[in-house]
């Protein structure tokens, strides 16, 4: 089973208007971590950049200028994907895995492909993704009322996974937390 754990940091919350500035992930095949990656990318030039969104990620507009171009970021992602999936084989794909990815990250990631002239997102990924927030909701349904919210850090902490608050909202760190939650609650 091929799992593509991923998390994004963006310039806002609207995938049709805002862009990605960080893509991080972990390739897991049959339970083994094959590689991790972390790309900081200049967002699409046409996207809107909201200062509040950058503040969440602890970066500035000047920081964005120092990141690799969107084209270099796209090329880097394709290199990772190509190592593990034959995009021409309809039965060889990744499951996208993330925390709240079904309602947020997946749409941004798909838009990133389109912005790079690639309409073959589905050649790499199954259309059904694995959202760890949804799985955790089922796993913790009897204890949910004890939790102040259902953010990634809250769920990790509740499951006795060590959380460093200073590292939250860094996409690669969030992937490690997501994978740790997955490992604790997965039905495998």
matplotlib code that plots the C-alpha trace (Angstrom):
import matplotlib.pyplot as plt

x = [0.0, 1.4, 0.7, 1.6, 1.4, 1.4, 0.7, 0.6, 1.1, -0.8, -1.3, -4.9, -7.8, -9.3, -7.7, -9.1, -7.6, -4.6, -1.5, 0.9, 4.2, 5.2, 4.7, 6.0, 5.4, 6.4, 6.2, 5.3, 5.1, 3.9, 4.5, 8.1, 9.1, 10.8, 11.5, 10.4, 10.5, 10.0, 9.8, 9.3, 7.9, 7.2, 3.4, 1.7, 2.2, -1.5, -2.5, -3.6, -1.3, -2.9, -0.6, -2.5, -1.9, 1.8, 1.9, 0.4, 3.4, 5.9, 7.1, 7.1, 6.5, 10.3, 10.8, 8.6, 11.0, 13.8, 12.0, 12.3, 10.0, 6.6, 8.0, 10.9, 8.6, 6.3, 9.3, 10.6, 7.2, 7.0, 10.4, 9.3, 6.1, 7.9, 10.2, 7.2, 4.3, 3.9, 1.4, 0.5, -0.5, -4.1, -3.7, -0.5, -1.3, -0.8, -3.5, -3.3, -3.1, -3.3, -5.0, -8.1, -6.9, -10.2, -11.7, -8.6, -5.2, -6.4, -8.1, -5.0, -2.7, -4.9, -4.9, -1.1, -1.0, -3.4, -1.4, 1.6, -0.3, -0.9, -4.4, -3.3, -3.4, -5.5, -2.7, -0.8, -3.4, -6.6, -9.7, -10.5, -8.0, -7.4, -8.2, -6.7, -9.0, -12.0, -10.4, -9.5, -13.0, -14.3, -11.5, -12.1, -15.8, -16.4, -13.8, -14.4, -16.4, -13.3, -11.4, -11.4, -11.1, -10.1, -7.0, -4.0, -2.0, -5.0, -5.6, -1.9, -1.6, -4.8, -3.2, 0.0, 2.1, 4.6, 3.8, 6.3, 4.0, 6.9, 7.0, 3.3, 2.3, 5.5, 4.2, 6.9, 6.4, 2.7, 3.3, 5.2, 2.3, -0.2, 1.8, 2.1, -1.7, -2.2, 0.1, -1.9, -5.3, -4.9, -7.0, -4.4]
y = [0.0, 3.4, 6.3, 9.9, 11.8, 15.5, 18.9, 22.4, 25.9, 28.5, 32.2, 32.0, 29.5, 29.7, 27.3, 29.2, 32.5, 31.7, 29.7, 27.2, 28.3, 25.0, 21.4, 18.7, 15.0, 11.5, 8.6, 5.4, 2.1, -1.1, 0.6, 1.7, 5.3, 5.6, 9.4, 12.7, 16.0, 19.7, 22.3, 26.0, 27.5, 30.9, 30.9, 31.3, 34.9, 35.4, 34.3, 36.6, 36.7, 37.3, 38.6, 36.8, 33.4, 34.2, 35.1, 31.6, 30.1, 32.5, 33.9, 37.2, 38.4, 38.8, 35.2, 34.0, 35.7, 33.4, 30.2, 28.0, 28.9, 27.3, 25.5, 24.1, 23.1, 21.3, 19.5, 18.4, 16.9, 15.1, 13.6, 12.2, 10.8, 9.3, 7.2, 5.3, 5.4, 4.7, 7.3, 5.3, 2.3, 2.8, 0.4, 2.1, 5.1, 6.8, 7.3, 11.0, 11.1, 14.2, 15.9, 17.7, 17.1, 16.1, 19.5, 21.7, 20.4, 18.1, 21.0, 23.2, 20.4, 19.7, 23.4, 23.4, 20.8, 22.8, 26.0, 24.1, 23.0, 19.4, 18.0, 14.5, 14.7, 11.5, 9.6, 9.8, 9.6, 7.6, 9.8, 8.6, 10.0, 9.2, 12.0, 11.3, 13.9, 11.9, 8.6, 10.2, 11.4, 7.9, 6.5, 9.2, 9.5, 8.4, 10.9, 13.8, 15.8, 15.9, 17.8, 21.6, 21.4, 18.9, 20.5, 18.4, 19.4, 18.7, 15.3, 14.4, 15.6, 13.7, 10.5, 11.1, 12.1, 14.8, 18.1, 21.0, 24.1, 26.1, 23.7, 23.7, 25.0, 23.9, 21.4, 18.8, 18.8, 18.5, 15.5, 13.8, 14.4, 13.2, 10.0, 9.5, 9.8, 7.4, 4.9, 5.0, 4.8, 2.9, -0.2, -1.5]
z = [0.0, -1.0, 1.2, 0.5, 3.8, 3.0, 4.4, 2.9, 4.1, 2.1, 1.5, 2.6, 2.8, -0.7, -3.1, -6.1, -4.9, -2.6, -3.2, -1.6, -0.2, 1.5, 0.6, 2.9, 2.9, 3.6, 1.3, 3.1, 1.2, 3.0, 6.4, 5.6, 5.3, 2.0, 2.1, 3.4, 1.6, 2.4, -0.4, 0.3, -2.9, -4.3, -4.6, -8.0, -9.1, -9.7, -6.2, -3.3, -0.3, 3.0, 5.7, 8.4, 6.7, 6.4, 10.1, 11.0, 9.2, 10.7, 7.4, 5.6, 2.0, 1.7, 2.8, -0.1, -2.6, -1.3, -2.0, -5.1, -8.0, -8.4, -11.5, -9.5, -6.7, -9.1, -10.8, -7.4, -6.4, -9.8, -9.2, -5.8, -7.2, -10.2, -8.0, -6.5, -9.0, -12.7, -13.6, -16.8, -14.7, -13.5, -10.6, -9.3, -7.2, -3.8, -1.2, -0.2, 3.6, 5.8, 8.7, 7.5, 3.9, 2.5, 3.0, 2.6, 1.4, -1.4, -3.3, -3.0, -4.1, -7.1, -8.0, -7.7, -10.5, -12.7, -12.1, -13.5, -16.6, -15.4, -15.4, -14.5, -10.7, -10.8, -12.5, -9.2, -6.5, -5.8, -5.7, -2.2, 0.3, 3.9, 6.3, 9.7, 11.3, 10.2, 11.4, 14.7, 15.1, 14.9, 17.1, 19.8, 19.5, 23.2, 24.5, 22.1, 24.6, 26.8, 24.2, 23.8, 20.0, 17.3, 16.0, 15.0, 18.2, 20.5, 19.1, 19.2, 22.8, 23.8, 22.3, 24.4, 21.4, 22.3, 20.7, 20.3, 20.1, 18.5, 15.5, 14.7, 11.3, 9.8, 7.2, 7.8, 11.5, 11.0, 8.9, 11.7, 14.0, 11.5, 10.9, 14.7, 15.1, 12.1, 13.7, 17.0, 15.5, 12.3, 11.8, 9.4]

ax = plt.figure().add_subplot(projection="3d")
ax.plot(x, y, z, "-o")
ax.set_aspect("equal")
plt.show()
